[in-house]
């Protein structure tokens, strides 16, 4: 395998904030939440409440992350 030598001074940071990934992740967690609520027979009765909590918290944290990223974008003028 060929080794690539790169000078760290030549590297520039990627200008992205990951908002698209936040949208996708939040949507998938919300979809999973509704799936668990409306189709409870997909999961065992013992673990249903745990997965419901996990998907709800994923949705809430995604919404909080979206708010933070949008505020940061607005503050930086992006």
C-alpha positions in Angstrom: 0.0 0.0 0.0 1.4 3.4 -1.0 1.8 5.9 1.8 0.7 9.5 1.2 2.6 12.3 2.8 0.5 15.4 3.4 1.7 18.6 5.1 -0.8 19.6 7.8 -0.3 23.2 6.8 -1.9 22.5 3.4 -5.1 21.1 4.9 -8.1 23.3 5.3 -11.2 22.5 7.5 -14.4 21.4 5.8 -17.0 24.0 6.1 -20.1 22.0 7.0 -22.4 21.8 10.0 -24.1 18.5 9.4 -27.6 19.8 9.3 -28.7 17.4 6.6 -27.6 14.4 8.8 -29.5 15.9 11.7 -32.7 16.2 9.6 -32.3 12.5 8.4 -31.6 11.2 11.9 -34.4 13.1 13.6 -36.8 12.0 10.9 -35.8 8.3 11.3 -36.1 8.5 15.1 -39.5 10.1 14.8 -40.6 7.4 12.3 -39.4 4.7 14.6 -41.3 6.3 17.5 -44.5 6.3 15.6 -43.9 2.7 14.4 -43.5 1.5 18.0 -46.6 3.4 19.2 -48.9 2.2 16.4 -47.4 -1.3 15.9 -46.5 -2.5 19.4 -46.4 -6.2 18.3 -43.1 -5.6 16.4 -41.2 -5.7 19.7 -41.4 -7.9 22.9 -43.5 -6.5 25.7 -40.4 -6.4 28.0 -38.4 -4.2 25.8 -41.1 -2.1 24.2 -41.0 0.7 26.8 -37.2 0.8 26.6 -37.2 1.2 22.8 -40.0 3.8 23.0 -37.9 5.9 25.4 -34.8 5.5 23.2 -36.6 6.6 20.1 -38.4 9.5 21.8 -35.1 10.8 23.3 -33.5 10.5 19.9 -36.2 12.6 18.4 -36.0 15.2 21.1 -32.2 15.4 21.0 -32.4 15.7 17.2 -34.8 18.6 17.5 -32.5 20.3 20.0 -29.5 19.8 17.7 -31.4 21.3 14.8 -32.2 24.4 16.9 -28.6 24.8 17.9 -27.3 24.4 14.4 -29.8 26.8 12.9 -29.0 29.4 15.6 -25.3 28.9 14.9 -25.8 29.3 11.2 -27.8 32.5 11.7 -25.2 33.9 14.1 -22.4 33.2 11.6 -24.4 34.5 8.6 -24.3 31.2 6.7 
